[in-house]
Amino acid sequence: MSTTSKSSRTKSFDETVGSILPSYMMYTQTIGMNVNVPEDNGLANEIPPPNYSDESDYSAQSAQFSNLHSSISPNTCLSSIETPVDHNVNIDRLINRNDSDRSLIVADENTNWRETVLDNVHKLPNMTFENNIISNSVKIEIFFTKKIGEINKKPELIDPSIYEYSQGDLINGYVTIKNTSDKRIPFEMFYLMFEGNFMVANPKNVFDKVPIKIRRFLEMFDFFASYNEAHINRLSSEVETPYSCEYYTDKTDPIDGTYLYFGPDKAIKPNRTYKRFFSFKIPNNLLDSECNDHNLSKHIQLPPTVGLSRWELSHFPEREQKRLRDLSLMNTSIGYGIMARFIGRKSTWESEFGTFETPSNNDCQTKIVNSKGDEYIILKELTNHFRVIPTTRILSENEKLMKQVENRLLYENLVKRIKDKIEIGEQLLKSIEENKFDSSIDLGENLTQLEIAAAKLRQSYTYQSDSIKNLKSNIKKLEYYELLVPLAKKSFGGVKNLGVLSVKTPKQEYTIKYIPPTRFRVDSIDELASTWNLNIPLDFVLDSPSKERNPPPTIIKNISCELVVHSIRSINTPIPIEIDHDLIYNKSCDYKVFHDSDSMLNNLIKPMQKDSTKLYQIFKKLGPENFKLERQLVDDLKSICQLEEKIINLSCNDVKIFINNNNFSLSKSKVNWSNIKDSQSLTTSLNLQINLQKLSTKGSTTTDNVLSFDKFNLVPDFQSCYMAILYHLKLVIFLSTGDCLRLKVPVRIEK
C-alpha cells in the first residue's frame, strides 16, 4: 500500500520534482550516443543477429553451434551422437559452465568510459563485505521518507518493509555516506538508482553472496542523487546554474549538518557525512527493450517481488525472520530496491591505504581497466529493498482470445522453424548417401532464403487471415476441457468392457483476488476473500457398448482437488514464448492413480529436447559450412530445453459436491445417471464448490484453522523473460475401476 493517496501523491510529485527520472538505458541511448562504447571482449564471440534485408553470413553463426552445444549438452539439449541423452536439468553443470570471458575490458577515458564500466558492473570485484580498512571506512545508510525530501525540512521517516508498493507509487528518501577514516577516499563514480533484479544464488555454496545469475530488468537513475560534474536542479523551484557545482562543495543541511555535495575533486572527505536526496515513481511497465528478442507483452510487465535474495540478507540478516512463504523456486528471487554504489580505481586507494587483494567474482576473471591498465572495483554498495506487487492489467474476453491466438502462433511458428531445419538437414543427408548431391547447388543461398522467409513469417503472424477468422468464430463458442477413459471390470471370468467415460468442464480461467500478507493489510479483506470460493461444473457421459441402458455401477468413487503453484525459470537465455495453460496441460491422459504424465516436462520440454538432439546430430554430420543455423533459433531451443520448474500441490480441504443444487456425498449415495434421448449413452452432471481459503501442503497432518492467505503468500501470476509463476486447479476423479481422471483448469490471481 502506498503511504499517501494517489491523487495527492501525483500532484505533489509533478509539482515538486523538476523532471521525470530517466532510466539508464534511456540515458545511454540519448546523452551517451555521441561516442562508441568499447565492447565487452567476453561477447566478442557472440553471433550477431541476422540482417534480413540482404543475405546474411550464416556460416559464422553456424560455426558457433558446436561451442554453443557444449553449454547445453548432455544434460538438457542437443546431445551428441556418441553420448546418451540425459534430459534431466542439472543446475550444477549450469553453474560450472565454461566461460571464455577471461580478458580485459578497456574503459578508455577518451570515450564514455562510465558507460563501459556500468555495462559490465556485474564483473567488477566487490569490496562491500570484505574486511578491508577502506571499505570499512565508508558507511552507507538509505532512509525512506513519507514526502519528497527538501533541504532544511525535517523528514518524516517511514519503514518500507510494512508497505506493498505498486505502479505510480512514489519512493522518496535520502542516502547518507560517512567517511570514518582520517584520510580522504577518492572515487570515480557514485550513483544511486532504483532497480529491479532477477537473481539466482549459488546452490552449491550457501555462503556465497554473489549470485550466479543476475538480470537487471529495471534501472532508473536519479541524476541529482548520483555524482555529477555539474549542478542539477532537482526541484522545480530551483534555478541555480549547472556550472556552480564547486560553489556548493561545503553546503550543508541545517537540519542535521550533513554535506549535500561531494565537490569537483570526487572524494569523500575524512570524518564527514554526506546526504543525497532521491525520489522515484514506480513505472507502469518495463521498457520494450527488456524483451527485444521476442517482443512479448507479458514480459515487459512489472513482475512481483518473489523470494529473498542472499544479497539482501547479507545487508539485513534480521529479515530472515520475516521471510514470506511464497512457494517459489529455491535460491531464486525477484526484488526491488534503492541502490547506492561507489566505484573507483584500485591504485588510488592503494596509494593511501596500502596494497590489498580484491575478491574474485565467481568464475569470471575479466578485469575492467582504464587505458593505463588500472583496475576498477566496487568500493562499497548498499541496496535497501522494498516489496512491489503490481496491479494486474485486466483483459477483456476478446483480448484474452487474441492473446491465445498469438501464443499459439508463436509456439507453432517456433516448432515449424525447427521441423523445417530438421527436414532440410535430413534431405541433404539422404542426397549425400544416395550420391545425388548436386555440388552446384548453393546451400548458403538456399538456407539464407529460408531464414528470410521465416523472419517474414514471424513479423506477420498476427495478420494471418485463418487465425483471425478462427478467432472471430470462437468468440461466442463454448469450448471444453475434456478427457476420456475406457472402463473395464476385471473378474475371474476375464475383463468386461463397460464402455467409455468422458468428463468435461467449460474452458475458462477462474480468477481470484490477491490478498496481501497480514502485515501489509490496511483494509478489510472480506470482499477479496469471497473470490476464493469457486464453482466448477463437471459433465459426465458414459457410452455403453451394450444396448441395455441400466444404471451403471458406482463409477465415480471420489473427487479431490489441489491448487498447483507452478514456478518456472530459465537461467541462461530468455524464454521465447508466453507459456499459457493450454500449451502445457490437458495434452495426455494417464489413468494410473500414482502417475501423472500430463506435465510441462512431457508436453513441452521433452519434445523440444528430442528435436534438439536430431538437429545437433544433423549439424555434426553436415558441418557448419553446409548446414547453417540462426543463432536466435538455437537460443530459443536451448531456453525451452533447459527450463527448470518447481511444482507445489496445495490440498483443497473444503470441497463440496452439489447435484441439482443439493449437497451430495459420494461416500453415502450413488450418483444418479440419466438416459440420453436416442442414444445408448448415460449422463450426469455435478458442481464442485471449492473453498480455496482452506489449503494445506500436500501430505500435511496439520488441522489448524489458519486461512490460506495467512499461511502462504500467493503472488499474482506473472511471466518475465527468465521466470514465471502460474496456477491451476488439478481435479482428480477416482473411479471404482481403479482408474482416475485428471482435469486441470487455469486459475489466475490478480491484484
N, C-alpha and C positions, 0 to 999 in steps of 0.2 A: 504494500500500500504506500501511496505517496504521503509525504508529511503535510502537504497542502492541497487544496482543491485545484483541479486542472485550470479553471478559469483564472484564478489569482496567480497560479504558477506561471502560466503562459504570458500573461500580461507583465508580470514582474521581470521575467527573463528578457522579453523582447524590448522592454523599455529601459532595462538597466545595462545589459551586455551590449557592447558596440557592434559585434558581428557574430555570425554563426561560425562555430569552430570547424574548420575543415578536417578531413581525415588525412592521414599521412600519404595515402595513395593519391588523393586529390592534390596534395602539395607537390609530390614528386612529378605528377603529370602536368603541372602548370608552372609553378615557380622553378622547378628543377629541370625543365625541358631544354634549357639553353646549352647543356653540356651532355657529353656521353659518359654515363656511369660505367666504370670498369666492370666487366662481367666476372662472376664467380667462376674460377677455374674448375671448381668442382662440378659445374654444369657444362663444361666445355664439351663433354661427350654426349650431352642430351641431344636428341633428334629434334630439329626444328619442325614446327607444324607445316604441313604441306601447303603449297601455293596452288590453289585450284584455277588460277587464271591462265596458267600455262602448264606445260609438262614439268612435274617436279622430279627431283633427283631422288627416287626411292631406293636407289642402290645403297646410299649412305644409311638410310633408315633401316633397311633390311639387314645390313651388315651388323647392326647393333642388336639384332634379335637374339642371337646366341648369348651375348653378355646379359641381356635383359632376362633371358630364361634362367640364368643362374640364380637370380633372386626370387624366382617363382618355384622352381623345381628343387627337389622332388616332392615337396610337401603339399603343394596345392594345385599347381598348374603347369602345363606344357612340359611334361616329363619326357626324358629322352627315351630312345628305343630300347637301350640296354637295361635301364633302371626300371624296376617295377613301380607302378604308380601308387603312391600313398596320398590319398586325398584329404587326410586329416590336417587341419591347420595347426602348425606348430609355432607358437609365438616365440619360442627360444631361437628358432632359426631366423625369424624376422629380426630379432634383436642383434644376432651375430652376423647380419648380412655384410657382404664385402663392400666397403666404400673405397672408391678410388679418389676420394675427396681429401687429398693429403698434400696440397700445395699452398702457395702463398696467394692471398688476395691483396692487391696493392690499392690502397686508398690514397691516390695522388692528390696532394694539396692544390694542384693546379686545376683540378676538376671539382665537381661536387662530391668531395670525399665523404662528407657526412652521410649522404645517401648510401654510399657503398658500405659504410660501417653499419648503418641501420638495417640495410637489406640483409646483412649477414650477422646480425647481433646474436642469434642463437648459437653461433660458433665461437663467440668470444669467451675466454676464461672468465669466471665469475668469482670475485673475492668476497662476496656477501657473507658467506658462512665460514670463511677461513679465519683462523686465529692469528690475525696479522695486525700489527700496530697501526697500519694506515687505515684499513677498512674499519677496525675497531674505533678509530678516532672520529669517524663520521656517523652521526646518529640521525636517522630519518624517522619522522613520525607523520602520519597522514590523519587529519581530522575532518569530520563531516559536519556541516552546519545546516541549519534549517533554511536560512536565506542566503542570498548571494553575499559573499564576504566583501567588505569595504574597509579601507583604512580608517582608523580612529572610531570604529563602531564595534562594540563588544559583541562577539558572535554567540549564537545560541547553539551549542553543540548537540548533536544527536548521535545515537548508536545505530548505524546502518544495519546491524545484524538482526534487528527486530522488524525490519520492513521488507516487503516484496515490491520491487520496482517493475515498471512496465514502460512501454513506448511513450515518449513525451514527458516522462518524469525528469526532474532536474536533479543532478548530483552536484552539490555545492560543498566547498570546504577549502582547506589550505594545507600545505605541507610545510613542516619545519625541518631545517637542516642545521646541525650544530657540529662544529669542529672543536673537539675536546682537547686537542693537542696544542702544543705551543709553537707549531710550525704551520705555515700556510700550505694548503693542499691544492695544487693546480688541477685543472680538468680540461678536457677538450669539449665535452658535451654534457649538458644536463637537460633532460626533457621529462615532461610529465604528460601522461596520456591516459585516456580511458580505453581499455582494451577488453576484448573477449577472446578466450583461448580454448581450444580443444587439446587436452593433454592425455598422454598415456605414460604411466610410470613404469619403471623397470621392474618386472615381476620377479626377476632373479635376485634382486638385491633390495630388500625393503628399506634399507638405509640410504639408498641413492635418491637424492633430492632432485637431480636433474632428469626431466622426462626423456624417454627415448623417442617420443613424438610430440611435437608441439605445432599446432596450426593456429595462427592468429587470424581469426575471421573478422575482427572488428578492431580498427585503430582510429582513434580520434585524438589529435594533438591539441593541447592548449598552448598556443604560441606565446601567450603572455607569461604563463607559469614556467615554461621552458626557458632556457637561457637564450637570449638573442643579443646580437651586437648592436641592435638599435632598440630604442624605446617603443613599446607597443601600447597604444591606448586601449585599455581593456574595457572601460565603461564608456557609455555613450556621452557622458558628461565630461570626459577628459579631452583636452585639446593640446596636450604637450607635443612639441616637435619630436619626430622619431630619432633625431640625431643627438638627443640630450641624455644618452644613457650614462655617460661619465658623470654628469651633473648629479644624478640620483644615487651615486655609489653609496653614500653614507646616510641615505634617507631611511628613517625608521618609522615604525607604527607606534604612536604614543600609548596605545593600549597596553603593550607588553614589551616595548623596546626592541623588538626584533627588526633586523635589517631587511629591506624589501628588494634589494638588488645586489647582484654579485659584483658588478663593475666590469670594466672592459678587460681587466687582466685575467679573467676567468680563473679565479682561485677562491677557495673557502678560507677565509682568514681565521687565524687561531683564536680560540675562545670566543667565538662569535656565533650567534644563532640567527638564521635567515628564515623568512617566511614568504611563501608564494601562494597566492590565491588561485583557485580553479573553479570553473563552472562548466558542466556538460549537460546536454539534453540527450536522453536515450533516443536513438533514431527509430523510425518506423520499420525500416528494413535494412539489410546489408546492401553494400554496393553490388551492382550487377556483375562486376568483375570478380566477385568472390566465386562465381560459378562460370567462369569464362569458357571452360572446356565443353560444357554441356547445356548451359543456359536453362537450368531447371528452376522453376519458380519457387518451389518449396525450399530449395537450397539457399535462397537469399532472404528467407525469413529468419528473424531472430530465434535461435534455439533457447530453451530454458536452462537455468542453472541445474546441473546434474553432478552428483558426486562431490568429493572433496579432495583436492589435489595435495600431494605431499609438499608442494611448494608453499601452499597456504598454511599447512600445518607446521611447517618449519618456522614460519614467522609467528604464527598464533597457535601454539600447541593446545591451548585451552579449548579450541573449537572442536576438538575430537569428541568432547563430552556432549556437544550439541549436534553431532552428525545426524543427518536425516536418513531414514531408511527408504531410499528411492528405488531399490531392487535393480539397479543398473549394473553395467559391466564392472568387474573388479579393475582397480588401478586406472580407471578412466574417468575423466571429469570434463565438464564444460563450465567455465567460470568467467565472471566479470569482475573488474576491479579498477582502481586508480593506481597507476604505477609511476614511481619516480626513480630515475636511474642516472648515475654518474658514469661517464666513460672517459678514459684518459689514456695517456701513453705511459707504458711501464717505466721507461728510462727517467722521466721527470720525477716520479715518486722514489725511484731507487737513489737518485742523486741526493735526496733529502733524508730518506729513511733507511737506506741501505738495501742491498740486494735481497730478493725474496723469490720463492718459487710460486708459479701460478698453477691452479688446479687444472687437470685435464678435463676436456669436455666430451665425456663418453668415449666413443671410438674415433671421433673426428679430430684429426690432427692438423687441420687447416689453420693457418695463422693469418690474421688481418694486420697488415703493416702499412706504414706510410712509405713515401718514396725513398726514405733513408733506411728502411728496414726496422724501424721502431714499432714494437707491437702494441696494439690497442687491447685494453682489457676493461672489464666492468669493475669499478672500484666498489660500488655499493648500489643496491637497489631494494625497493620495498613495494609490494603490491598489497593494498588493503581491499579485500573482496567484499562484495555485497550480492544479494540474491536478485536475479532478474527472471520473472515469469511473464513473457509477453502475452498480450491479449490476442486471442485466436482470430484469424481472418475467417469470417463466415461466408461460405459459398452458397449460391443458390443451387437448386436442383439441376438446372441446365448447365451451370458452371461445373458441377461435380461430374456430370456426364461428359462434358467436354474434356475434363481432366482425365477421366478414364480412357477416353479415346486417345488422348495424347500419350499417356503412359503406355498403352498397348502398342501404339505405333512406334514409339521409341524402342521398346523392347524387341518388337518383331523386326524392326529395321536392323538392330544390332545383331540379332540371330541370323538374319538374311545375309548380312555382310560377312559374317563368319562362315556360314554354309557356302556362300559363293566362293570364298577364298579356298576352302577345302575342296570344292568341286573342281575349280580350275587346277589346283595342285594335283589332284588325282588324275585328271585328264592328261596333264603334262607327263606324269609318271607312266601312265598307260601308253602314251605315244612313244616315249623313250623305250619302254620294254618291248614294244612291238616294232621297233625300228621304223616308226612312221614320223618321226620328228623332223620337221622341216626347219633346217638351220637358218633359212632366210627370214623366218618369222621374227619380228622384233618384239620379244616378250616385254621389254620395258615399256614400249609404246602401248601394247595391248593392256597391260596391267594398270598403267597410268590412266588410261581412258576409263577403265573400270572404277578406279578410285574417284575420278572426277564425277562419274555418274552417281556413285554412292554419296558423294558430298552434296550434289544437287538434290538427291532424294531426301537427305537429312534436312536440307534447308526448306523443302517444300512439303514436308509430310503433313502439315496442318491443313493443307489445301486439297488433299486427296478427296475427290468427289465421292467415292464409295463410302469412305468413313463418315463424311458429313451426311450423306444420305442415310446411312445406318443409324447415325446419332439421332437424326430427326424422327426416324421411325420408332426409336426406342424410348423417346422421352415419356410417352404415356404407357409404354408396355411394361407390365409387371413381370419381372424375372424372379427366378428362384434359385436358391442353393438346394441341390437335390442329390441324394445318394441312394443306391440300390444294393440289396444283399439277397443272394439266393438262400432260401430256407430249406433245411433238411433235418429230418428226425432220424437219429440212429437208434437201431434196435437189434436184437439177436437175429432177426429175420433179414436184416440189411438196412439200407438207407431209403427212407421215404421222402420223396420230393413234396415239399409243402407249398412251393410257389416262390414268388419273388416279392420282397417287401421294399417299398420305396418310402422315403421320408423327405419332405421338403419344407422350406421356410422362405418367406419373401426375401429377396436380395436387397437388403438395406443396411445402412450404417447406423448403429444405435449410439446416441450421444448422451454423455453425462457431463455435468459441470465440474470443473476443477475446484477442489476445496483445499485451501492452504493449510499447512500445518498449524497446530494450536497457537504457537507464539506469534504468528503473523495475522491472526484473525482480529478484525476490529468490528465487524458487523455480524449479525445473525446468519448462520449457515443453513437455516431450516429450508429455505427455498432451494438452495443448491443441493441439499441432501435429498430432496424429493425426487430429483432427476436420477438418483442412483437406484431407483426401482424400475425395472424393465419388464415388459410383457412381450414374449416371443411366441408366435403361433407355430404349431407343427401339424402338418397334414400327412397322414399315413394312407397308403394304398397297398393292399395285398392282392396280387394277381395269382389266383389259384389255378393249378393245372387241371383240377377236377371240375366236372360240371356241377357237382354238388356245391351249394352255396350255404353250407352250415357254418355257424360261427367257429372261427379258428381257436386253437388252444391259446393259453395265456402267452402271447408272443412278447409283449412289452413288459419286461420284468422290473426295470428300474431306470431312472434317468438322473444323471448327475451333471453338474455344471462347474466349470472353472473359468476364472478370469486369468488370461495369459498375458504376462508382461514380456514382450519380445524386444530385446535390445540388440542392435546390430552395429558393427563398426568395421571400417577399413583403415588399416594403419598407413599403408604406403601411397595408394593412389585414390583419387576421388571416385565415389560411386557414380556410375554413368547413367543411372536411371532412377526414377522415383518408384520406390517399392510399395506397391499397394496390395491389399488383401487378396484380390483375385489373381494376382501374379504368383503368389506363393502358397495358397491354400485351396482346399477342396479340389485337388487335382487327381488324387488317387484315394483308394479306399482299402484299408486292411482291416479285416473283420476280427482279428485277434484282439483279445482283451488287453494284453500287456504290450502291444506293439503298435505304434502309430507311424506309418510310413509317409503320411501326408505332412511333409515338412519343407522348409525352405532349402534344407540341405539336399533333399531328394528331388524337389521340383524345380530348383533354380541353380544351385551351386554345382551339383554333380553333372548335370547335362553340359554345363559350360566347361567343367574340368575335362570331360570326355572329348569335347570339341577342341579344347586347347591342346590336349595330347596329340590328337590327329594332326592339328595344324603344325605343331612343332616337328613331328615325325616327317611330314612333307617338306618342311623348311630345311631340315637337316639333310635330307636326301638330295634336294634340288640345289641347295646353296643360295646365298644371298644374291648372287648375280642373276639367277634365273627365277627366283621366287621372292618378289619384293613386297614388303609389308608396311602398312601405315602405322606409325608409332601410336597414334591415338587408339587405333583398334586393339593393339597389343595391350595398352594400358587399361582399356575398358575391360578386356577379357581378364586381365590379371586382377583387377579390382574385384570382380564378381567371384572369381575362383578363390580369392583369399579372404572373403567375407568371414568375419567371426560373429558369433551370436551367443546370447545367453537367454534362456527361457525360464521364467519363474511362473509356476502354476499356483494360483490362489484359489482355494476351495470355496465355493459359494455355500454357506451353511444355512441359508434361508431360501429354499426353492419350493414353491408350491405349484401343484398341478390343478388346473381348472378345466372341467369339461362342461360345456353349456352353462358357464358362469357359476358352476358349483365346485367347491373344493373337493378334490378327488385323491384317494390314497391308493397307489398301486399295490401296496402290501396287503390291503384289506379287500379290495374289489378287483374284478376283472373289467377290462376295457370293453365296452360295447361297440361292435362293428356294424356298419350299415351296408346294405347291398347297393351297388351302383346300377342304375337302370340300364337294361340292355347290355349287361356285361357280367362276366364271371367274377369280377373284382369286388373286394370289400374295402371299405374306407372308414376312417375315424379321424377326428381332429381334437386337439387339446391346446391349451395355452400354458406356457411356463411363466410364472411370476417370480422374478429373481430379484432379491434384495441384495445389492452389492455393498450395503453398509455392514454386512456381516461376512467378512472374508478372513481367511486364515491361511497360513502357509501350508502347503500340502503335506500331510502326514503329521501335522501338529496336533498334540493332545490337549492344547490349551482350550479351556472352555470359558475364558473371560468374556465380559460383556463390552470390551473396548471396541468402538466402531472402527471400520476400516481406515477412514481418513485420519484417525488418531494414532493408528499403528504404522501405516505406510504413507509415503509421500509419492503419490501417483501424479507425476507431472503431465502436462498436456503432451499429447503425441506430437512428434516432430520428425523432420528429416533434414539433414545437412549433408555436405559433401563427404563427410567422414563418419557420421554417426546418425542413428535413427532409433526411435522408440515407438513401437506400435502395440496396440492392444486388440485382443479378440476374446470372445466367449467360445469355449470349447464345450459343446453339448455331447455327452456320451450316453447313448441309448443302449442299455443292456437287454438282450433278448433271451428267451427261455431256451433257445437252441444252443446257448453258449457263445454266440457271436455278439458283436456290438457294432453300432454305427456312430461315427464321429462327425458332427457338423460344426463348422467354425464360422462364426458370424463376426463381422468387424465392429469394434467399439471405438468411439472417439472421445477423448477427454479434452474439453475445450474451456478456455477461460474467457 
